[in-house]
Amino acid sequence: MSRSTKIVATLGPSSSTPEILEQMIHAGVDVVRLNFSHGTAQDHIDRARMVREAAKAAGRAVAVMADLQGPKIRVGKFENGKIQLINGASFVLDANRVELGDETAVGLDYKELPRDVKPGDTLLLNDGLLVLTVDAVRGEAVHTVVKVGGELSNNKGINKQGGGLTAPALTGKDMEDIKTAMSFQAEYLAVSFPKNATDMEMARQLANVAGEPWRHKPSLIAKIERSEAIPNLEAILKASDGIMVARGDLAIEVGNAAVPALQKRMIKMALALDKITITATQMMESMIVNPVPTRAEVSDVANAVLDGTDAVMLSAETAAGKFPVETIEQMAAIALEAERAEFISLDTDFAGRQFGRIDQTIAMGALFTAYHLGCKAILALTESGSTALWMSRHRIQVPIYAMTSQSLSQHKMALYRNVRPLLMPEFKDRDQALKAAEKILVDMGVLMPGDTYAITCGEPMGYPGGTNMLKVCRVD
C-alpha cells in the first residue's frame, strides 16, 4: 500500500541546499511551500529553480506553493529588541510612535488598529501568549491593560479575539509577490487572511494577469485564519481551488477549543465541493528540536488523515528545524498507518447523488467499478486533471494514476489525495494512448500479467473536460 495523503514542506535555512531538498523529496515531500513572509524575490526564484531541479533528479512530480504574507498586523520594534510585560500594567499601542518601543509603549506596523478596536476588546499578541484588554482609544493610541504578561519582542503579531480587524487580504507587497510567483510558474498560490470570496476572486484575477506571459494559471488556496471567514466558508471555497486549515491565527481568534470541530467541518465541506484541503500548523512542532514526535502530534496527523485531508503541512519543522528529513519520514509513516484504518464507504458516498456531467459520471463509475472488481489500479488519462480530482474526493484503497501530457496538470495533481501523477506523450489515437498507459505501469511494476485495472479517457483525445469512456482491462 502506497501513501495517499500528501505532504507539504516549507523551505527555509534548514532545507535550502540541493542535497537536503533532494533527501526531503525522496522521503516523501509532494509540495514545497515558499513562505513569502521571509526572503527576497530573488531568494524565492532561486529556491523554486532548486525545487524543479531536485524533483527532476528524484524522478518525481513536486508542486511549488507560493504562500503570500498578507497584511502585517504587528507591533513595531523595541529599543532592546524585547520587553517584559507585567500583569496589570498599562501598555500603549501607538500608531504615531516613531521611536523604538519600551516597557510603556510601542509603535505599530498596522496603523489601522485604533479604528478597529474599542474599550473592552481583547487583543492577543505573539500567537496568543500575551493578552491585553483595551482600556481606551485616544487618537492614534490604543491604551491597554496587561491581562496575561510575558516577553514581547520585535514585530510580534496582533490578533483581536473574535476577529474584526479590517486589514485587506492583499497588500501592495502581495501584489508584487504574485508577479514573482508567476515568473517561476508556481502551481499553487496561498492567500493569507481572506475574509470573503471577493478576496479570492481578486487574487485570481491578479495571478491570471501576472501569469499571462507564460500562459500560466495557478490554483488558489484560501488560508482560513480569520473568524470572519467562517460564516463565508462555502463562498470562499467556491471561489478557490482549495483551503488551508491554518490553525494558528484561527485558533487565536476563535479559541483553541473551537478549532478541531472547525477542521472537520472545513474538510467535509471541501470534499463535498470537490476542493482540496491542507491541514497546517504545529503538526510536528516538537521535531523542530527533537528527533521523534510526541504521541499527541502523532494523533493529530493521524486524525487529519482520517478526516480526509488531502495534505498535511510542515512549517518551521522543515524550514528551521534540526531534523527536516526525519520529520517527513515520520509524517509519511503516520499517514500510511492511519490510511490502513480508513473506513471505505463508497456505496454510501454515491447513494442519492446525481451527476450532471458526463466526465464526472465516468469518474465516479471508475471508482465504483474498480472497488467492486478489486482492480489493481485506476488509470485516468486527463488533460486538466479534473477527472483525477473528482476521483480523489472519495476514499478507496485503489491507487489512482493520473496520466497527462500537460506538465502544469501533472504538478498540480501532486497535491491530490491518492493520485500519482505521471507525464506521458500526447496521443491523438485512443488505442495507442491506452496501450502506452498500460505499458508505463507495467514497466513501473505497478501492474503484472493477469492484473485488472480500470481506465478512463476522452474521445476524441486531447480536449479538457472530454472524459467520456470507461474501460476495464486485464494485463496480458
C-alpha positions as CSV (number, residue, x, y, z in Angstrom):
1,M,0.0,0.0,0.0
2,S,1.5,3.4,-1.0
3,R,0.6,6.6,0.8
4,S,-2.4,8.6,-0.3
5,T,-2.1,11.7,1.9
6,K,0.3,14.3,0.5
7,I,3.0,16.2,2.4
8,V,3.6,19.9,2.1
9,A,7.0,21.1,3.4
10,T,8.2,24.6,3.9
11,L,11.7,25.7,2.7
12,G,14.0,27.7,5.0
13,P,17.5,27.8,6.3
14,S,17.4,24.1,7.3
15,S,16.3,22.9,3.9
16,S,17.8,25.3,1.2
17,T,20.6,23.1,-0.1
18,P,20.1,20.8,-3.1
19,E,21.3,17.8,-1.1
20,I,18.8,18.2,1.8
21,L,16.0,19.1,-0.6
22,E,16.5,16.0,-2.7
23,Q,16.6,13.9,0.5
24,M,13.3,15.5,1.5
25,I,11.7,14.7,-1.8
26,H,12.9,11.1,-1.6
27,A,11.5,11.0,2.0
28,G,8.0,11.9,0.7
29,V,7.5,15.6,0.0
30,D,4.9,16.3,-2.6
31,V,4.6,20.1,-2.5
32,V,7.2,22.6,-1.5
33,R,6.0,25.8,0.2
34,L,7.8,29.1,-0.3
35,N,6.9,31.4,2.5
36,F,6.9,35.0,1.2
37,S,6.9,36.4,4.7
38,H,10.7,35.9,4.6
39,G,13.3,36.4,2.0
40,T,13.7,38.5,-1.2
41,A,12.1,37.9,-4.6
42,Q,15.4,36.5,-5.9
43,D,15.6,34.1,-2.9
44,H,12.2,32.6,-4.0
45,I,13.2,32.5,-7.6
46,D,16.4,30.6,-6.8
47,R,14.6,28.2,-4.4
48,A,11.9,27.5,-7.0
49,R,14.6,26.6,-9.5
50,M,16.3,24.4,-7.0
51,V,13.0,22.6,-6.3
52,R,12.5,21.9,-10.0
53,E,16.0,20.5,-10.4
54,A,15.8,18.4,-7.2
55,A,12.4,16.9,-8.3
56,K,13.7,16.1,-11.7
57,A,16.8,14.4,-10.2
58,A,14.5,12.4,-7.9
59,G,12.1,11.5,-10.8
60,R,9.0,12.8,-9.0
61,A,6.4,15.4,-9.7
62,V,6.7,18.1,-7.0
63,A,4.5,21.2,-6.9
64,V,5.5,24.6,-5.8
65,M,3.3,26.7,-3.5
66,A,3.8,30.4,-3.1
67,D,2.4,31.5,0.3
68,L,1.7,35.2,0.4
69,Q,2.5,37.1,3.6
70,G,-0.8,39.1,3.8
71,P,-1.2,42.2,6.0
72,K,1.4,42.9,8.6
73,I,-0.7,43.1,11.7
74,R,2.2,43.5,14.1
75,V,3.8,45.7,16.8
76,G,6.9,47.7,15.9
77,K,10.4,47.3,17.3
78,F,11.8,47.8,20.8
79,E,14.9,49.6,21.9
80,N,16.4,46.5,23.3
81,G,14.7,44.0,21.0
82,K,12.2,42.9,23.6
83,I,10.5,43.8,26.8
84,Q,8.7,42.0,29.7
85,L,5.0,42.8,30.1
86,I,3.8,42.6,33.7
87,N,0.3,41.5,34.6
88,G,-1.9,44.6,35.5
89,A,0.5,47.1,33.9
90,S,-0.6,49.7,31.4
91,F,0.7,49.4,27.9
92,V,0.1,51.6,24.8
93,L,0.0,50.6,21.2
94,D,0.7,53.8,19.3
95,A,0.2,54.1,15.6
96,N,2.0,57.5,15.6
97,R,5.1,56.4,17.6
98,V,8.3,56.6,15.5
99,E,10.8,56.0,18.3
100,L,11.6,52.4,19.4
101,G,9.4,50.8,22.0
102,D,9.9,50.3,25.7
103,E,8.0,48.9,28.7
104,T,5.3,51.5,28.4
105,A,4.5,51.7,24.7
106,V,5.4,50.5,21.2
107,G,4.7,51.6,17.7
108,L,2.5,49.7,15.2
109,D,3.2,48.3,11.7
110,Y,-0.6,48.1,11.4
111,K,-1.7,51.7,11.5
112,E,-5.5,51.0,11.4
113,L,-5.6,49.3,14.8
114,P,-7.0,52.4,16.7
115,R,-10.1,52.4,14.3
116,D,-10.6,48.6,14.6
117,V,-10.9,48.4,18.4
118,K,-12.9,49.8,21.3
119,P,-12.8,49.7,25.1
120,G,-13.4,46.1,26.4
121,D,-11.9,44.4,23.3
122,T,-9.3,41.7,23.9
123,L,-6.0,41.8,21.9
124,L,-3.8,38.7,21.7
125,L,-0.1,39.1,20.9
126,N,2.6,36.7,19.9
127,D,0.3,33.8,18.9
128,G,-2.0,34.4,21.8
129,L,0.7,34.0,24.5
130,L,0.1,37.6,25.7
131,V,-3.3,39.1,26.4
132,L,-4.2,42.8,26.6
133,T,-7.6,44.4,27.3
134,V,-8.3,47.6,25.6
135,D,-9.0,50.3,28.2
136,A,-9.3,53.4,25.9
137,V,-8.6,54.7,22.4
138,R,-7.3,58.2,22.3
139,G,-6.5,59.4,18.8
140,E,-3.9,57.1,17.3
141,A,-3.1,55.4,20.7
142,V,-4.7,52.2,22.0
143,H,-4.4,52.2,25.8
144,T,-4.4,48.7,27.2
145,V,-4.1,46.8,30.5
146,V,-1.9,43.6,30.5
147,K,-4.1,40.6,31.4
148,V,-1.5,37.9,30.7
149,G,2.0,39.1,30.6
150,G,5.3,37.7,29.4
151,E,8.1,38.5,26.9
152,L,7.2,40.7,23.8
153,S,9.8,41.1,21.1
154,N,10.1,42.9,17.8
155,N,7.3,42.6,15.2
156,K,5.1,40.1,17.0
157,G,1.7,39.6,15.6
158,I,-1.6,41.1,16.9
159,N,-5.0,39.4,16.8
160,K,-8.3,40.6,18.0
161,Q,-10.3,38.0,19.9
162,G,-13.5,37.3,17.8
163,G,-12.0,38.9,14.7
164,G,-12.8,42.3,13.3
165,L,-9.5,43.7,12.1
166,T,-10.1,45.5,8.7
167,A,-6.8,44.8,7.1
168,P,-7.2,43.8,3.4
169,A,-6.2,40.3,2.5
170,L,-3.9,41.5,-0.4
171,T,-1.3,44.2,0.3
172,G,0.9,46.0,-2.1
173,K,3.7,43.6,-1.2
174,D,1.4,40.6,-2.0
175,M,0.7,42.1,-5.4
176,E,4.4,42.3,-6.2
177,D,4.9,38.8,-4.8
178,I,2.2,37.4,-7.1
179,K,4.2,38.7,-10.0
180,T,7.3,37.0,-8.7
181,A,5.5,33.7,-8.1
182,M,4.1,33.7,-11.6
183,S,7.5,34.3,-13.1
184,F,8.5,30.8,-12.0
185,Q,5.0,29.4,-12.6
186,A,4.1,28.4,-9.0
187,E,1.4,25.8,-9.3
188,Y,-0.3,27.0,-6.2
189,L,-0.9,30.4,-4.7
190,A,-1.9,30.5,-1.0
191,V,-3.7,33.7,0.0
192,S,-3.4,34.8,3.7
193,F,-6.3,36.1,5.7
194,P,-9.1,36.2,3.1
195,K,-12.5,37.2,4.7
196,N,-14.8,36.5,1.7
197,A,-15.0,35.3,-1.8
198,T,-14.1,38.7,-3.2
199,D,-10.6,38.5,-1.7
200,M,-10.0,35.2,-3.6
201,E,-11.5,36.5,-6.8
202,M,-9.2,39.5,-6.7
203,A,-6.2,37.3,-6.1
204,R,-7.2,35.0,-9.0
205,Q,-7.5,38.0,-11.4
206,L,-4.1,39.4,-10.3
207,A,-2.5,35.9,-10.7
208,N,-4.0,35.2,-14.1
209,V,-2.9,38.6,-15.4
210,A,0.6,38.2,-14.0
211,G,0.8,34.7,-15.4
212,E,-0.4,35.6,-18.9
213,P,3.1,36.0,-20.5
214,W,3.7,32.3,-19.6
215,R,0.0,31.3,-20.3
216,H,0.1,30.1,-16.7
217,K,-2.9,30.0,-14.3
218,P,-2.2,28.8,-10.8
219,S,-4.6,27.1,-8.4
220,L,-5.6,29.2,-5.4
221,I,-5.6,28.1,-1.8
222,A,-7.5,30.2,0.7
223,K,-5.9,30.1,4.2
224,I,-8.7,30.1,6.7
225,E,-7.3,32.0,9.6
226,R,-9.8,34.8,10.3
227,S,-13.0,34.3,12.3
228,E,-14.8,36.4,9.6
229,A,-14.0,33.7,7.1
230,I,-16.0,31.0,8.9
231,P,-19.6,32.3,8.0
232,N,-18.3,32.8,4.4
233,L,-16.6,29.4,4.2
234,E,-18.8,28.0,1.4
235,A,-18.5,31.1,-0.8
236,I,-14.7,31.2,-0.2
237,L,-14.4,27.5,-1.2
238,K,-16.4,28.1,-4.4
239,A,-14.1,31.0,-5.3
240,S,-10.9,28.9,-4.6
241,D,-9.4,25.6,-5.6
242,G,-8.8,24.6,-2.1
243,I,-8.3,25.8,1.5
244,M,-5.7,25.6,4.2
245,V,-6.9,24.9,7.7
246,A,-4.4,27.4,9.2
247,R,-4.9,26.6,12.8
248,G,-2.5,29.2,14.3
249,D,-4.2,32.5,13.7
250,L,-7.6,30.9,13.5
251,A,-7.2,29.4,17.0
252,I,-6.2,32.8,18.4
253,E,-9.4,34.5,17.0
254,V,-12.0,31.7,17.7
255,G,-10.3,30.0,20.7
256,N,-8.3,26.8,20.7
257,A,-11.2,24.6,21.7
258,A,-13.2,25.5,18.6
259,V,-10.6,24.5,16.1
260,P,-10.8,20.7,16.0
261,A,-14.5,20.8,15.1
262,L,-13.9,23.6,12.6
263,Q,-11.2,21.5,11.0
264,K,-13.6,18.6,10.5
265,R,-16.3,20.9,9.2
266,M,-13.9,22.5,6.7
267,I,-12.5,19.3,5.3
268,K,-16.0,17.8,5.0
269,M,-17.3,20.8,3.1
270,A,-14.3,21.0,0.8
271,L,-14.7,17.3,-0.1
272,A,-18.4,17.9,-0.9
273,L,-17.5,20.8,-3.2
274,D,-14.6,18.9,-4.9
275,K,-12.0,21.2,-3.4
276,I,-8.6,20.5,-1.9
277,T,-7.7,20.7,1.8
278,I,-4.3,21.2,3.5
279,T,-4.2,20.9,7.3
280,A,-1.4,23.0,8.8
281,T,0.2,24.5,12.0
282,Q,2.3,22.7,14.7
283,M,1.6,19.2,13.3
284,M,5.1,18.0,14.3
285,E,6.2,21.1,16.2
286,S,8.4,19.2,18.7
287,M,10.5,17.8,15.9
288,I,12.0,21.3,15.4
289,V,14.4,20.2,18.2
290,N,13.6,16.5,18.8
291,P,14.3,13.5,16.5
292,V,10.8,12.0,17.3
293,P,7.3,13.5,17.6
294,T,5.1,13.5,20.7
295,R,2.2,11.0,20.9
296,A,-0.2,13.9,20.7
297,E,1.4,15.0,17.4
298,V,1.2,11.5,16.0
299,S,-2.6,11.5,16.9
300,D,-3.0,15.0,15.4
301,V,-1.5,14.0,12.0
302,A,-3.5,10.7,12.0
303,N,-6.8,12.4,12.8
304,A,-6.3,14.9,9.9
305,V,-5.7,11.9,7.6
306,L,-8.8,10.2,8.9
307,D,-10.8,13.4,8.5
308,G,-10.0,13.1,4.8
309,T,-7.5,16.0,4.3
310,D,-5.6,16.0,1.0
311,A,-2.3,17.0,2.7
312,V,-0.6,17.7,6.0
313,M,1.8,20.6,6.2
314,L,5.1,21.2,7.9
315,S,6.3,24.8,8.6
316,A,9.2,25.5,11.0
317,E,9.8,21.8,11.3
318,T,11.4,21.7,7.8
319,A,12.2,25.4,7.4
320,A,14.3,25.9,10.6
321,G,14.2,22.5,12.4
322,K,17.1,20.2,13.2
323,F,15.5,17.2,11.5
324,P,13.8,18.1,8.3
325,V,14.2,14.8,6.5
326,E,13.4,12.7,9.6
327,T,10.2,14.8,10.2
328,I,9.0,14.0,6.7
329,E,9.8,10.3,7.2
330,Q,7.8,10.2,10.4
331,M,4.9,12.1,9.0
332,A,4.7,9.8,6.0
333,A,4.8,6.7,8.2
334,I,1.9,8.1,10.4
335,A,-0.2,9.0,7.4
336,L,0.3,5.5,5.9
337,E,-0.7,3.8,9.1
338,A,-3.8,5.9,9.5
339,E,-4.9,5.2,5.9
340,R,-4.8,1.4,6.7
341,A,-7.5,2.0,9.3
342,E,-9.7,4.1,7.0
343,F,-13.4,3.1,6.6
344,I,-14.3,2.8,3.0
345,S,-17.9,3.8,2.4
346,L,-18.0,4.2,-1.4
347,D,-21.5,2.8,-1.8
348,T,-22.9,5.2,0.8
349,D,-21.0,8.1,-0.8
350,F,-22.9,7.6,-4.0
351,A,-26.3,6.9,-2.5
352,G,-28.8,9.6,-3.6
353,R,-26.2,11.5,-5.6
354,Q,-26.8,12.8,-9.1
355,F,-24.1,13.8,-11.6
356,G,-25.0,16.3,-14.3
357,R,-21.7,16.0,-16.3
358,I,-20.6,13.0,-18.4
359,D,-17.0,13.3,-17.4
360,Q,-17.8,13.4,-13.7
361,T,-20.2,10.4,-14.1
362,I,-17.4,8.4,-15.8
363,A,-15.0,9.3,-12.9
364,M,-17.5,8.0,-10.3
365,G,-18.2,4.9,-12.4
366,A,-14.5,4.1,-12.5
367,L,-14.3,4.3,-8.7
368,F,-17.3,2.1,-8.2
369,T,-16.1,-0.5,-10.8
370,A,-12.6,-0.6,-9.5
371,Y,-13.7,-1.0,-5.9
372,H,-16.2,-3.8,-6.6
373,L,-14.0,-5.7,-9.1
374,G,-10.9,-5.4,-6.9
375,C,-8.8,-3.7,-9.6
376,K,-5.1,-3.2,-9.0
377,A,-5.2,0.4,-10.2
378,I,-7.3,3.2,-11.8
379,L,-5.7,4.9,-14.7
380,A,-7.1,8.4,-15.6
381,L,-6.0,9.9,-18.9
382,T,-6.6,13.6,-18.3
383,E,-5.7,16.9,-19.7
384,S,-6.8,19.3,-17.0
385,G,-6.7,16.9,-14.0
386,S,-10.4,17.3,-13.2
387,T,-11.1,13.6,-13.6
388,A,-8.4,12.7,-11.1
389,L,-9.6,15.4,-8.7
390,W,-13.2,14.0,-8.6
391,M,-11.9,10.5,-8.1
392,S,-9.7,11.7,-5.2
393,R,-12.6,13.1,-3.3
394,H,-13.7,9.5,-2.3
395,R,-11.8,7.1,-0.1
396,I,-10.8,4.0,-2.0
397,Q,-7.8,1.9,-1.4
398,V,-7.1,1.5,-5.1
399,P,-4.3,3.9,-6.3
400,I,-5.2,6.4,-9.0
401,Y,-2.6,7.0,-11.7
402,A,-3.3,10.3,-13.5
403,M,-1.6,10.4,-16.9
404,T,-1.4,13.7,-18.7
405,S,0.7,15.4,-21.4
406,Q,0.4,18.7,-19.6
407,S,3.3,19.5,-17.2
408,L,1.2,22.0,-15.2
409,S,-1.6,19.5,-14.7
410,Q,0.9,16.8,-13.6
411,H,2.4,19.1,-10.9
412,K,-1.0,20.4,-9.7
413,M,-2.1,16.8,-9.2
414,A,0.8,16.2,-6.8
415,L,-1.4,17.7,-4.1
416,Y,-4.5,15.5,-4.8
417,R,-5.1,12.7,-2.3
418,N,-4.5,9.2,-3.6
419,V,-3.4,10.5,-7.0
420,R,0.0,9.6,-8.6
421,P,0.5,12.0,-11.5
422,L,2.6,10.8,-14.4
423,L,3.6,12.6,-17.6
424,M,3.0,10.8,-20.9
425,P,3.3,11.8,-24.6
426,E,0.3,13.3,-26.3
427,F,-1.7,10.9,-28.4
428,K,-4.4,11.5,-31.0
429,D,-5.3,7.9,-31.3
430,R,-7.2,6.4,-28.4
431,D,-6.0,2.8,-28.7
432,Q,-2.3,3.9,-28.8
433,A,-2.9,6.0,-25.7
434,L,-4.5,3.2,-23.8
435,K,-1.7,0.8,-24.8
436,A,1.0,3.3,-23.8
437,A,-0.6,4.0,-20.4
438,E,-0.7,0.3,-19.6
439,K,2.9,-0.1,-20.6
440,I,4.0,2.7,-18.3
441,L,2.5,1.0,-15.3
442,V,3.8,-2.4,-16.3
443,D,7.3,-1.0,-16.7
444,M,6.9,0.6,-13.2
445,G,6.0,-2.7,-11.7
446,V,2.5,-1.5,-10.7
447,L,0.7,-3.9,-13.0
448,M,1.6,-7.5,-13.6
449,P,0.2,-10.1,-16.1
450,G,-3.3,-11.1,-15.0
451,D,-4.0,-7.8,-13.1
452,T,-7.2,-6.0,-13.9
453,Y,-7.4,-2.2,-14.0
454,A,-10.0,0.5,-14.8
455,I,-9.0,3.2,-17.3
456,T,-10.8,6.4,-18.3
457,C,-10.2,8.7,-21.2
458,G,-11.9,11.1,-23.7
459,E,-12.6,10.6,-27.3
460,P,-11.6,12.5,-29.4
461,M,-8.3,12.8,-27.4
462,G,-6.8,16.0,-26.1
463,Y,-9.8,18.1,-25.0
464,P,-10.1,19.2,-21.4
465,G,-13.4,18.1,-19.8
466,G,-13.9,15.4,-22.5
467,T,-13.6,12.2,-20.5
468,N,-16.4,10.0,-21.8
469,M,-15.1,6.5,-21.7
470,L,-14.5,3.8,-19.0
471,K,-12.9,0.5,-19.8
472,V,-11.9,-2.4,-17.7
473,C,-8.8,-4.2,-18.9
474,R,-6.7,-7.2,-17.9
475,V,-2.9,-7.2,-18.5
476,D,-1.8,-10.0,-20.9
